Amino acid sequence: MINKVILLGNLGAAPETKYTKNGSPVVTFNIATSERWKGKDGQPHELTEWHRIVTFSRLAEICEKYLFKGSKVYI
């Protein structure tokens, strides 16, 4: 069985970079995804969920270089 998730959202803050003992980068960041709908009463509603993303090695270097607060990302 395979679970697949596609996330499209915005970064809530700048990515945070740390390094492992052997010097390999690890970048973490949070993205917000939002869902909008109209309720039975006709009023608009919005639900925002936060997802913590962790990247390693070369992908971490790319994220560190190109991502910043507010960036739209597709994961």
mmCIF file of the N, C-alpha and C atoms, coordinates in Angstrom:
data_MODEL
# 
_entry.id   MODEL 
# 
loop_
_atom_site.group_PDB 
_atom_site.id 
_atom_site.type_symbol 
_atom_site.label_atom_id 
_atom_site.label_alt_id 
_atom_site.label_comp_id 
_atom_site.label_asym_id 
_atom_site.label_entity_id 
_atom_site.label_seq_id 
_atom_site.pdbx_PDB_ins_code 
_atom_site.Cartn_x 
_atom_site.Cartn_y 
_atom_site.Cartn_z 
_atom_site.occupancy 
_atom_site.B_iso_or_equiv 
_atom_site.pdbx_formal_charge 
_atom_site.auth_seq_id 
_atom_site.auth_comp_id 
_atom_site.auth_asym_id 
_atom_site.auth_atom_id 
_atom_site.pdbx_PDB_model_num 
ATOM 1   N N  . MET A 1 1  ? 0.839   -1.173 0.000  1.00 0.00 ? 1  MET A N  1 
ATOM 2   C CA . MET A 1 1  ? 0.000   0.000  0.000  1.00 0.00 ? 1  MET A CA 1 
ATOM 3   C C  . MET A 1 1  ? 0.889   1.243  0.000  1.00 0.00 ? 1  MET A C  1 
ATOM 4   N N  . ILE A 1 2  ? 0.518   2.228  -0.807 1.00 0.00 ? 2  ILE A N  1 
ATOM 5   C CA . ILE A 1 2  ? 1.276   3.473  -0.890 1.00 0.00 ? 2  ILE A CA 1 
ATOM 6   C C  . ILE A 1 2  ? 0.353   4.628  -0.553 1.00 0.00 ? 2  ILE A C  1 
ATOM 7   N N  . ASN A 1 3  ? 0.809   5.506  0.313  1.00 0.00 ? 3  ASN A N  1 
ATOM 8   C CA . ASN A 1 3  ? 0.094   6.739  0.605  1.00 0.00 ? 3  ASN A CA 1 
ATOM 9   C C  . ASN A 1 3  ? 0.794   7.863  -0.136 1.00 0.00 ? 3  ASN A C  1 
ATOM 10  N N  . LYS A 1 4  ? 0.023   8.697  -0.802 1.00 0.00 ? 4  LYS A N  1 
ATOM 11  C CA . LYS A 1 4  ? 0.594   9.796  -1.569 1.00 0.00 ? 4  LYS A CA 1 
ATOM 12  C C  . LYS A 1 4  ? -0.094  11.090 -1.143 1.00 0.00 ? 4  LYS A C  1 
ATOM 13  N N  . VAL A 1 5  ? 0.709   12.120 -0.912 1.00 0.00 ? 5  VAL A N  1 
ATOM 14  C CA . VAL A 1 5  ? 0.190   13.413 -0.508 1.00 0.00 ? 5  VAL A CA 1 
ATOM 15  C C  . VAL A 1 5  ? 0.800   14.475 -1.411 1.00 0.00 ? 5  VAL A C  1 
ATOM 16  N N  . ILE A 1 6  ? -0.020  15.390 -1.887 1.00 0.00 ? 6  ILE A N  1 
ATOM 17  C CA . ILE A 1 6  ? 0.451   16.540 -2.651 1.00 0.00 ? 6  ILE A CA 1 
ATOM 18  C C  . ILE A 1 6  ? 0.062   17.778 -1.861 1.00 0.00 ? 6  ILE A C  1 
ATOM 19  N N  . LEU A 1 7  ? 1.044   18.611 -1.553 1.00 0.00 ? 7  LEU A N  1 
ATOM 20  C CA . LEU A 1 7  ? 0.801   19.828 -0.792 1.00 0.00 ? 7  LEU A CA 1 
ATOM 21  C C  . LEU A 1 7  ? 1.122   21.044 -1.654 1.00 0.00 ? 7  LEU A C  1 
ATOM 22  N N  . LEU A 1 8  ? 0.247   22.013 -1.661 1.00 0.00 ? 8  LEU A N  1 
ATOM 23  C CA . LEU A 1 8  ? 0.454   23.280 -2.339 1.00 0.00 ? 8  LEU A CA 1 
ATOM 24  C C  . LEU A 1 8  ? 0.110   24.363 -1.327 1.00 0.00 ? 8  LEU A C  1 
ATOM 25  N N  . GLY A 1 9  ? 1.140   25.110 -0.921 1.00 0.00 ? 9  GLY A N  1 
ATOM 26  C CA . GLY A 1 9  ? 0.908   26.112 0.110  1.00 0.00 ? 9  GLY A CA 1 
ATOM 27  C C  . GLY A 1 9  ? 2.004   27.157 0.140  1.00 0.00 ? 9  GLY A C  1 
ATOM 28  N N  . ASN A 1 10 ? 2.001   27.940 1.204  1.00 0.00 ? 10 ASN A N  1 
ATOM 29  C CA . ASN A 1 10 ? 2.958   29.032 1.363  1.00 0.00 ? 10 ASN A CA 1 
ATOM 30  C C  . ASN A 1 10 ? 3.794   28.826 2.620  1.00 0.00 ? 10 ASN A C  1 
ATOM 31  N N  . LEU A 1 11 ? 5.070   29.225 2.537  1.00 0.00 ? 11 LEU A N  1 
ATOM 32  C CA . LEU A 1 11 ? 5.948   29.150 3.700  1.00 0.00 ? 11 LEU A CA 1 
ATOM 33  C C  . LEU A 1 11 ? 5.520   30.181 4.733  1.00 0.00 ? 11 LEU A C  1 
ATOM 34  N N  . GLY A 1 12 ? 5.482   29.765 5.990  1.00 0.00 ? 12 GLY A N  1 
ATOM 35  C CA . GLY A 1 12 ? 5.107   30.670 7.066  1.00 0.00 ? 12 GLY A CA 1 
ATOM 36  C C  . GLY A 1 12 ? 6.292   31.451 7.601  1.00 0.00 ? 12 GLY A C  1 
ATOM 37  N N  . ALA A 1 13 ? 7.490   30.960 7.389  1.00 0.00 ? 13 ALA A N  1 
ATOM 38  C CA . ALA A 1 13 ? 8.714   31.616 7.872  1.00 0.00 ? 13 ALA A CA 1 
ATOM 39  C C  . ALA A 1 13 ? 9.873   31.158 7.001  1.00 0.00 ? 13 ALA A C  1 
ATOM 40  N N  . ALA A 1 14 ? 11.003  31.819 7.159  1.00 0.00 ? 14 ALA A N  1 
ATOM 41  C CA . ALA A 1 14 ? 12.189  31.437 6.399  1.00 0.00 ? 14 ALA A CA 1 
ATOM 42  C C  . ALA A 1 14 ? 12.631  30.027 6.808  1.00 0.00 ? 14 ALA A C  1 
ATOM 43  N N  . PRO A 1 15 ? 13.165  29.239 5.880  1.00 0.00 ? 15 PRO A N  1 
ATOM 44  C CA . PRO A 1 15 ? 13.658  27.901 6.213  1.00 0.00 ? 15 PRO A CA 1 
ATOM 45  C C  . PRO A 1 15 ? 14.779  27.959 7.247  1.00 0.00 ? 15 PRO A C  1 
ATOM 46  N N  . GLU A 1 16 ? 14.842  26.942 8.079  1.00 0.00 ? 16 GLU A N  1 
ATOM 47  C CA . GLU A 1 16 ? 15.874  26.850 9.119  1.00 0.00 ? 16 GLU A CA 1 
ATOM 48  C C  . GLU A 1 16 ? 16.872  25.771 8.719  1.00 0.00 ? 16 GLU A C  1 
ATOM 49  N N  . THR A 1 17 ? 18.152  26.118 8.694  1.00 0.00 ? 17 THR A N  1 
ATOM 50  C CA . THR A 1 17 ? 19.198  25.184 8.275  1.00 0.00 ? 17 THR A CA 1 
ATOM 51  C C  . THR A 1 17 ? 20.031  24.746 9.472  1.00 0.00 ? 17 THR A C  1 
ATOM 52  N N  . LYS A 1 18 ? 20.234  23.436 9.570  1.00 0.00 ? 18 LYS A N  1 
ATOM 53  C CA . LYS A 1 18 ? 21.125  22.843 10.569 1.00 0.00 ? 18 LYS A CA 1 
ATOM 54  C C  . LYS A 1 18 ? 22.013  21.860 9.824  1.00 0.00 ? 18 LYS A C  1 
ATOM 55  N N  . TYR A 1 19 ? 23.054  21.402 10.489 1.00 0.00 ? 19 TYR A N  1 
ATOM 56  C CA . TYR A 1 19 ? 23.986  20.466 9.848  1.00 0.00 ? 19 TYR A CA 1 
ATOM 57  C C  . TYR A 1 19 ? 24.160  19.229 10.717 1.00 0.00 ? 19 TYR A C  1 
ATOM 58  N N  . THR A 1 20 ? 24.287  18.064 10.058 1.00 0.00 ? 20 THR A N  1 
ATOM 59  C CA . THR A 1 20 ? 24.539  16.824 10.780 1.00 0.00 ? 20 THR A CA 1 
ATOM 60  C C  . THR A 1 20 ? 26.003  16.805 11.221 1.00 0.00 ? 20 THR A C  1 
ATOM 61  N N  . LYS A 1 21 ? 26.382  15.799 11.975 1.00 0.00 ? 21 LYS A N  1 
ATOM 62  C CA . LYS A 1 21 ? 27.765  15.682 12.450 1.00 0.00 ? 21 LYS A CA 1 
ATOM 63  C C  . LYS A 1 21 ? 28.778  15.600 11.309 1.00 0.00 ? 21 LYS A C  1 
ATOM 64  N N  . ASN A 1 22 ? 28.348  15.007 10.183 1.00 0.00 ? 22 ASN A N  1 
ATOM 65  C CA . ASN A 1 22 ? 29.279  14.899 9.054  1.00 0.00 ? 22 ASN A CA 1 
ATOM 66  C C  . ASN A 1 22 ? 29.192  16.094 8.101  1.00 0.00 ? 22 ASN A C  1 
ATOM 67  N N  . GLY A 1 23 ? 28.440  17.135 8.462  1.00 0.00 ? 23 GLY A N  1 
ATOM 68  C CA . GLY A 1 23 ? 28.383  18.363 7.682  1.00 0.00 ? 23 GLY A CA 1 
ATOM 69  C C  . GLY A 1 23 ? 27.298  18.431 6.623  1.00 0.00 ? 23 GLY A C  1 
ATOM 70  N N  . SER A 1 24 ? 26.435  17.441 6.572  1.00 0.00 ? 24 SER A N  1 
ATOM 71  C CA . SER A 1 24 ? 25.350  17.435 5.590  1.00 0.00 ? 24 SER A CA 1 
ATOM 72  C C  . SER A 1 24 ? 24.217  18.353 6.067  1.00 0.00 ? 24 SER A C  1 
ATOM 73  N N  . PRO A 1 25 ? 23.699  19.225 5.183  1.00 0.00 ? 25 PRO A N  1 
ATOM 74  C CA . PRO A 1 25 ? 22.651  20.161 5.610  1.00 0.00 ? 25 PRO A CA 1 
ATOM 75  C C  . PRO A 1 25 ? 21.288  19.487 5.784  1.00 0.00 ? 25 PRO A C  1 
ATOM 76  N N  . VAL A 1 26 ? 20.526  19.998 6.737  1.00 0.00 ? 26 VAL A N  1 
ATOM 77  C CA . VAL A 1 26 ? 19.149  19.593 6.979  1.00 0.00 ? 26 VAL A CA 1 
ATOM 78  C C  . VAL A 1 26 ? 18.338  20.874 7.081  1.00 0.00 ? 26 VAL A C  1 
ATOM 79  N N  . VAL A 1 27 ? 17.364  21.055 6.199  1.00 0.00 ? 27 VAL A N  1 
ATOM 80  C CA . VAL A 1 27 ? 16.554  22.270 6.187  1.00 0.00 ? 27 VAL A CA 1 
ATOM 81  C C  . VAL A 1 27 ? 15.126  21.911 6.554  1.00 0.00 ? 27 VAL A C  1 
ATOM 82  N N  . THR A 1 28 ? 14.564  22.653 7.498  1.00 0.00 ? 28 THR A N  1 
ATOM 83  C CA . THR A 1 28 ? 13.169  22.459 7.896  1.00 0.00 ? 28 THR A CA 1 
ATOM 84  C C  . THR A 1 28 ? 12.397  23.743 7.648  1.00 0.00 ? 28 THR A C  1 
ATOM 85  N N  . PHE A 1 29 ? 11.146  23.587 7.273  1.00 0.00 ? 29 PHE A N  1 
ATOM 86  C CA . PHE A 1 29 ? 10.265  24.737 7.099  1.00 0.00 ? 29 PHE A CA 1 
ATOM 87  C C  . PHE A 1 29 ? 8.821   24.282 7.238  1.00 0.00 ? 29 PHE A C  1 
ATOM 88  N N  . ASN A 1 30 ? 7.942   25.234 7.490  1.00 0.00 ? 30 ASN A N  1 
ATOM 89  C CA . ASN A 1 30 ? 6.521   24.958 7.643  1.00 0.00 ? 30 ASN A CA 1 
ATOM 90  C C  . ASN A 1 30 ? 5.760   25.596 6.490  1.00 0.00 ? 30 ASN A C  1 
ATOM 91  N N  . ILE A 1 31 ? 4.802   24.850 5.944  1.00 0.00 ? 31 ILE A N  1 
ATOM 92  C CA . ILE A 1 31 ? 3.946   25.429 4.921  1.00 0.00 ? 31 ILE A CA 1 
ATOM 93  C C  . ILE A 1 31 ? 2.492   25.378 5.396  1.00 0.00 ? 31 ILE A C  1 
ATOM 94  N N  . ALA A 1 32 ? 1.751   26.381 4.987  1.00 0.00 ? 32 ALA A N  1 
ATOM 95  C CA . ALA A 1 32 ? 0.334   26.472 5.322  1.00 0.00 ? 32 ALA A CA 1 
ATOM 96  C C  . ALA A 1 32 ? -0.489  26.123 4.086  1.00 0.00 ? 32 ALA A C  1 
ATOM 97  N N  . THR A 1 33 ? -1.450  25.229 4.268  1.00 0.00 ? 33 THR A N  1 
ATOM 98  C CA . THR A 1 33 ? -2.406  24.927 3.205  1.00 0.00 ? 33 THR A CA 1 
ATOM 99  C C  . THR A 1 33 ? -3.778  25.360 3.696  1.00 0.00 ? 33 THR A C  1 
ATOM 100 N N  . SER A 1 34 ? -4.573  25.925 2.805  1.00 0.00 ? 34 SER A N  1 
ATOM 101 C CA . SER A 1 34 ? -5.887  26.438 3.188  1.00 0.00 ? 34 SER A CA 1 
ATOM 102 C C  . SER A 1 34 ? -6.983  25.805 2.349  1.00 0.00 ? 34 SER A C  1 
ATOM 103 N N  . GLU A 1 35 ? -8.121  25.623 2.987  1.00 0.00 ? 35 GLU A N  1 
ATOM 104 C CA . GLU A 1 35 ? -9.307  25.095 2.320  1.00 0.00 ? 35 GLU A CA 1 
ATOM 105 C C  . GLU A 1 35 ? -10.427 26.106 2.538  1.00 0.00 ? 35 GLU A C  1 
ATOM 106 N N  . ARG A 1 36 ? -11.119 26.459 1.477  1.00 0.00 ? 36 ARG A N  1 
ATOM 107 C CA . ARG A 1 36 ? -12.211 27.431 1.564  1.00 0.00 ? 36 ARG A CA 1 
ATOM 108 C C  . ARG A 1 36 ? -13.502 26.792 1.051  1.00 0.00 ? 36 ARG A C  1 
ATOM 109 N N  . TRP A 1 37 ? -14.613 27.108 1.719  1.00 0.00 ? 37 TRP A N  1 
ATOM 110 C CA . TRP A 1 37 ? -15.907 26.609 1.294  1.00 0.00 ? 37 TRP A CA 1 
ATOM 111 C C  . TRP A 1 37 ? -17.009 27.504 1.844  1.00 0.00 ? 37 TRP A C  1 
ATOM 112 N N  . LYS A 1 38 ? -18.197 27.340 1.287  1.00 0.00 ? 38 LYS A N  1 
ATOM 113 C CA . LYS A 1 38 ? -19.376 28.047 1.794  1.00 0.00 ? 38 LYS A CA 1 
ATOM 114 C C  . LYS A 1 38 ? -20.188 27.064 2.610  1.00 0.00 ? 38 LYS A C  1 
ATOM 115 N N  . GLY A 1 39 ? -20.576 27.487 3.793  1.00 0.00 ? 39 GLY A N  1 
ATOM 116 C CA . GLY A 1 39 ? -21.359 26.634 4.674  1.00 0.00 ? 39 GLY A CA 1 
ATOM 117 C C  . GLY A 1 39 ? -22.810 26.569 4.236  1.00 0.00 ? 39 GLY A C  1 
ATOM 118 N N  . LYS A 1 40 ? -23.590 25.774 4.949  1.00 0.00 ? 40 LYS A N  1 
ATOM 119 C CA . LYS A 1 40 ? -25.014 25.634 4.643  1.00 0.00 ? 40 LYS A CA 1 
ATOM 120 C C  . LYS A 1 40 ? -25.746 26.965 4.765  1.00 0.00 ? 40 LYS A C  1 
ATOM 121 N N  . ASP A 1 41 ? -25.214 27.831 5.612  1.00 0.00 ? 41 ASP A N  1 
ATOM 122 C CA . ASP A 1 41 ? -25.820 29.144 5.804  1.00 0.00 ? 41 ASP A CA 1 
ATOM 123 C C  . ASP A 1 41 ? -25.371 30.147 4.737  1.00 0.00 ? 41 ASP A C  1 
ATOM 124 N N  . GLY A 1 42 ? -24.505 29.722 3.816  1.00 0.00 ? 42 GLY A N  1 
ATOM 125 C CA . GLY A 1 42 ? -24.035 30.595 2.741  1.00 0.00 ? 42 GLY A CA 1 
ATOM 126 C C  . GLY A 1 42 ? -22.825 31.434 3.111  1.00 0.00 ? 42 GLY A C  1 
ATOM 127 N N  . GLN A 1 43 ? -22.371 31.330 4.349  1.00 0.00 ? 43 GLN A N  1 
ATOM 128 C CA . GLN A 1 43 ? -21.222 32.104 4.813  1.00 0.00 ? 43 GLN A CA 1 
ATOM 129 C C  . GLN A 1 43 ? -19.919 31.402 4.404  1.00 0.00 ? 43 GLN A C  1 
ATOM 130 N N  . PRO A 1 44 ? -18.909 32.177 3.992  1.00 0.00 ? 44 PRO A N  1 
ATOM 131 C CA . PRO A 1 44 ? -17.615 31.562 3.638  1.00 0.00 ? 44 PRO A CA 1 
ATOM 132 C C  . PRO A 1 44 ? -16.859 31.116 4.896  1.00 0.00 ? 44 PRO A C  1 
ATOM 133 N N  . HIS A 1 45 ? -16.186 29.989 4.787  1.00 0.00 ? 45 HIS A N  1 
ATOM 134 C CA . HIS A 1 45 ? -15.365 29.436 5.867  1.00 0.00 ? 45 HIS A CA 1 
ATOM 135 C C  . HIS A 1 45 ? -13.984 29.141 5.311  1.00 0.00 ? 45 HIS A C  1 
ATOM 136 N N  . GLU A 1 46 ? -12.985 29.157 6.191  1.00 0.00 ? 46 GLU A N  1 
ATOM 137 C CA . GLU A 1 46 ? -11.617 28.836 5.785  1.00 0.00 ? 46 GLU A CA 1 
ATOM 138 C C  . GLU A 1 46 ? -10.943 28.044 6.896  1.00 0.00 ? 46 GLU A C  1 
ATOM 139 N N  . LEU A 1 47 ? -10.217 27.004 6.506  1.00 0.00 ? 47 LEU A N  1 
ATOM 140 C CA . LEU A 1 47 ? -9.464  26.174 7.443  1.00 0.00 ? 47 LEU A CA 1 
ATOM 141 C C  . LEU A 1 47 ? -8.019  26.114 6.961  1.00 0.00 ? 47 LEU A C  1 
ATOM 142 N N  . THR A 1 48 ? -7.082  26.500 7.816  1.00 0.00 ? 48 THR A N  1 
ATOM 143 C CA . THR A 1 48 ? -5.665  26.468 7.475  1.00 0.00 ? 48 THR A CA 1 
ATOM 144 C C  . THR A 1 48 ? -4.979  25.380 8.291  1.00 0.00 ? 48 THR A C  1 
ATOM 145 N N  . GLU A 1 49 ? -4.205  24.538 7.614  1.00 0.00 ? 49 GLU A N  1 
ATOM 146 C CA . GLU A 1 49 ? -3.425  23.493 8.280  1.00 0.00 ? 49 GLU A CA 1 
ATOM 147 C C  . GLU A 1 49 ? -1.951  23.756 8.028  1.00 0.00 ? 49 GLU A C  1 
ATOM 148 N N  . TRP A 1 50 ? -1.115  23.444 9.026  1.00 0.00 ? 50 TRP A N  1 
ATOM 149 C CA . TRP A 1 50 ? 0.331   23.628 8.918  1.00 0.00 ? 50 TRP A CA 1 
ATOM 150 C C  . TRP A 1 50 ? 1.010   22.277 8.796  1.00 0.00 ? 50 TRP A C  1 
ATOM 151 N N  . HIS A 1 51 ? 2.017   22.217 7.914  1.00 0.00 ? 51 HIS A N  1 
ATOM 152 C CA . HIS A 1 51 ? 2.764   20.988 7.661  1.00 0.00 ? 51 HIS A CA 1 
ATOM 153 C C  . HIS A 1 51 ? 4.253   21.282 7.824  1.00 0.00 ? 51 HIS A C  1 
ATOM 154 N N  . ARG A 1 52 ? 4.940   20.438 8.592  1.00 0.00 ? 52 ARG A N  1 
ATOM 155 C CA . ARG A 1 52 ? 6.379   20.606 8.802  1.00 0.00 ? 52 ARG A CA 1 
ATOM 156 C C  . ARG A 1 52 ? 7.112   19.732 7.786  1.00 0.00 ? 52 ARG A C  1 
ATOM 157 N N  . ILE A 1 53 ? 8.008   20.351 7.026  1.00 0.00 ? 53 ILE A N  1 
ATOM 158 C CA . ILE A 1 53 ? 8.752   19.670 5.970  1.00 0.00 ? 53 ILE A CA 1 
ATOM 159 C C  . ILE A 1 53 ? 10.235  19.643 6.351  1.00 0.00 ? 53 ILE A C  1 
ATOM 160 N N  . VAL A 1 54 ? 10.881  18.495 6.150  1.00 0.00 ? 54 VAL A N  1 
ATOM 161 C CA . VAL A 1 54 ? 12.310  18.338 6.425  1.00 0.00 ? 54 VAL A CA 1 
ATOM 162 C C  . VAL A 1 54 ? 12.978  17.832 5.153  1.00 0.00 ? 54 VAL A C  1 
ATOM 163 N N  . THR A 1 55 ? 14.048  18.519 4.728  1.00 0.00 ? 55 THR A N  1 
ATOM 164 C CA . THR A 1 55 ? 14.794  18.099 3.537  1.00 0.00 ? 55 THR A CA 1 
ATOM 165 C C  . THR A 1 55 ? 16.254  17.864 3.908  1.00 0.00 ? 55 THR A C  1 
ATOM 166 N N  . PHE A 1 56 ? 16.929  17.027 3.130  1.00 0.00 ? 56 PHE A N  1 
ATOM 167 C CA . PHE A 1 56 ? 18.306  16.635 3.419  1.00 0.00 ? 56 PHE A CA 1 
ATOM 168 C C  . PHE A 1 56 ? 19.200  16.828 2.197  1.00 0.00 ? 56 PHE A C  1 
ATOM 169 N N  . SER A 1 57 ? 20.487  16.921 2.452  1.00 0.00 ? 57 SER A N  1 
ATOM 170 C CA . SER A 1 57 ? 21.542  16.942 1.429  1.00 0.00 ? 57 SER A CA 1 
ATOM 171 C C  . SER A 1 57 ? 21.308  17.989 0.344  1.00 0.00 ? 57 SER A C  1 
ATOM 172 N N  . ARG A 1 58 ? 21.343  17.565 -0.927 1.00 0.00 ? 58 ARG A N  1 
ATOM 173 C CA . ARG A 1 58 ? 21.257  18.506 -2.054 1.00 0.00 ? 58 ARG A CA 1 
ATOM 174 C C  . ARG A 1 58 ? 19.910  19.240 -2.088 1.00 0.00 ? 58 ARG A C  1 
ATOM 175 N N  . LEU A 1 59 ? 18.824  18.530 -1.809 1.00 0.00 ? 59 LEU A N  1 
ATOM 176 C CA . LEU A 1 59 ? 17.509  19.173 -1.783 1.00 0.00 ? 59 LEU A CA 1 
ATOM 177 C C  . LEU A 1 59 ? 17.459  20.241 -0.691 1.00 0.00 ? 59 LEU A C  1 
ATOM 178 N N  . ALA A 1 60 ? 18.106  19.996 0.428  1.00 0.00 ? 60 ALA A N  1 
ATOM 179 C CA . ALA A 1 60 ? 18.173  20.987 1.505  1.00 0.00 ? 60 ALA A CA 1 
ATOM 180 C C  . ALA A 1 60 ? 18.913  22.235 1.031  1.00 0.00 ? 60 ALA A C  1 
ATOM 181 N N  . GLU A 1 61 ? 20.000  22.057 0.288  1.00 0.00 ? 61 GLU A N  1 
ATOM 182 C CA . GLU A 1 61 ? 20.753  23.205 -0.244 1.00 0.00 ? 61 GLU A CA 1 
ATOM 183 C C  . GLU A 1 61 ? 19.890  24.031 -1.193 1.00 0.00 ? 61 GLU A C  1 
ATOM 184 N N  . ILE A 1 62 ? 19.106  23.366 -2.038 1.00 0.00 ? 62 ILE A N  1 
ATOM 185 C CA . ILE A 1 62 ? 18.234  24.062 -2.974 1.00 0.00 ? 62 ILE A CA 1 
ATOM 186 C C  . ILE A 1 62 ? 17.152  24.841 -2.224 1.00 0.00 ? 62 ILE A C  1 
ATOM 187 N N  . CYS A 1 63 ? 16.551  24.218 -1.232 1.00 0.00 ? 63 CYS A N  1 
ATOM 188 C CA . CYS A 1 63 ? 15.513  24.887 -0.431 1.00 0.00 ? 63 CYS A CA 1 
ATOM 189 C C  . CYS A 1 63 ? 16.088  26.106 0.285  1.00 0.00 ? 63 CYS A C  1 
ATOM 190 N N  . GLU A 1 64 ? 17.274  25.963 0.840  1.00 0.00 ? 64 GLU A N  1 
ATOM 191 C CA . GLU A 1 64 ? 17.921  27.065 1.551  1.00 0.00 ? 64 GLU A CA 1 
ATOM 192 C C  . GLU A 1 64 ? 18.173  28.247 0.610  1.00 0.00 ? 64 GLU A C  1 
ATOM 193 N N  . LYS A 1 65 ? 18.541  27.951 -0.625 1.00 0.00 ? 65 LYS A N  1 
ATOM 194 C CA . LYS A 1 65 ? 18.902  28.987 -1.578 1.00 0.00 ? 65 LYS A CA 1 
ATOM 195 C C  . LYS A 1 65 ? 17.677  29.719 -2.147 1.00 0.00 ? 65 LYS A C  1 
ATOM 196 N N  . TYR A 1 66 ? 16.594  28.996 -2.451 1.00 0.00 ? 66 TYR A N  1 
ATOM 197 C CA . TYR A 1 66 ? 15.490  29.571 -3.201 1.00 0.00 ? 66 TYR A CA 1 
ATOM 198 C C  . TYR A 1 66 ? 14.213  29.870 -2.409 1.00 0.00 ? 66 TYR A C  1 
ATOM 199 N N  . LEU A 1 67 ? 14.052  29.299 -1.226 1.00 0.00 ? 67 LEU A N  1 
ATOM 200 C CA . LEU A 1 67 ? 12.819  29.515 -0.479 1.00 0.00 ? 67 LEU A CA 1 
ATOM 201 C C  . LEU A 1 67 ? 12.963  30.633 0.544  1.00 0.00 ? 67 LEU A C  1 
ATOM 202 N N  . PHE A 1 68 ? 11.897  31.380 0.731  1.00 0.00 ? 68 PHE A N  1 
ATOM 203 C CA . PHE A 1 68 ? 11.862  32.445 1.722  1.00 0.00 ? 68 PHE A CA 1 
ATOM 204 C C  . PHE A 1 68 ? 10.430  32.570 2.229  1.00 0.00 ? 68 PHE A C  1 
ATOM 205 N N  . LYS A 1 69 ? 10.242  33.341 3.286  1.00 0.00 ? 69 LYS A N  1 
ATOM 206 C CA . LYS A 1 69 ? 8.909   33.497 3.877  1.00 0.00 ? 69 LYS A CA 1 
ATOM 207 C C  . LYS A 1 69 ? 7.924   33.944 2.816  1.00 0.00 ? 69 LYS A C  1 
ATOM 208 N N  . GLY A 1 70 ? 6.785   33.255 2.731  1.00 0.00 ? 70 GLY A N  1 
ATOM 209 C CA . GLY A 1 70 ? 5.752   33.597 1.767  1.00 0.00 ? 70 GLY A CA 1 
ATOM 210 C C  . GLY A 1 70 ? 5.859   32.873 0.443  1.00 0.00 ? 70 GLY A C  1 
ATOM 211 N N  . SER A 1 71 ? 6.968   32.155 0.207  1.00 0.00 ? 71 SER A N  1 
ATOM 212 C CA . SER A 1 71 ? 7.130   31.416 -1.051 1.00 0.00 ? 71 SER A CA 1 
ATOM 213 C C  . SER A 1 71 ? 6.004   30.406 -1.228 1.00 0.00 ? 71 SER A C  1 
ATOM 214 N N  . LYS A 1 72 ? 5.505   30.268 -2.457 1.00 0.00 ? 72 LYS A N  1 
ATOM 215 C CA . LYS A 1 72 ? 4.532   29.237 -2.762 1.00 0.00 ? 72 LYS A CA 1 
ATOM 216 C C  . LYS A 1 72 ? 5.311   27.986 -3.136 1.00 0.00 ? 72 LYS A C  1 
ATOM 217 N N  . VAL A 1 73 ? 4.981   26.857 -2.524 1.00 0.00 ? 73 VAL A N  1 
ATOM 218 C CA . VAL A 1 73 ? 5.689   25.605 -2.785 1.00 0.00 ? 73 VAL A CA 1 
ATOM 219 C C  . VAL A 1 73 ? 4.700   24.501 -3.146 1.00 0.00 ? 73 VAL A C  1 
ATOM 220 N N  . TYR A 1 74 ? 5.182   23.569 -3.948 1.00 0.00 ? 74 TYR A N  1 
ATOM 221 C CA . TYR A 1 74 ? 4.432   22.398 -4.382 1.00 0.00 ? 74 TYR A CA 1 
ATOM 222 C C  . TYR A 1 74 ? 5.259   21.183 -3.983 1.00 0.00 ? 74 TYR A C  1 
ATOM 223 N N  . ILE A 1 75 ? 4.724   20.392 -3.093 1.00 0.00 ? 75 ILE A N  1 
ATOM 224 C CA . ILE A 1 75 ? 5.460   19.224 -2.586 1.00 0.00 ? 75 ILE A CA 1 
ATOM 225 C C  . ILE A 1 75 ? 4.631   17.980 -2.835 1.00 0.00 ? 75 ILE A C  1 
# 
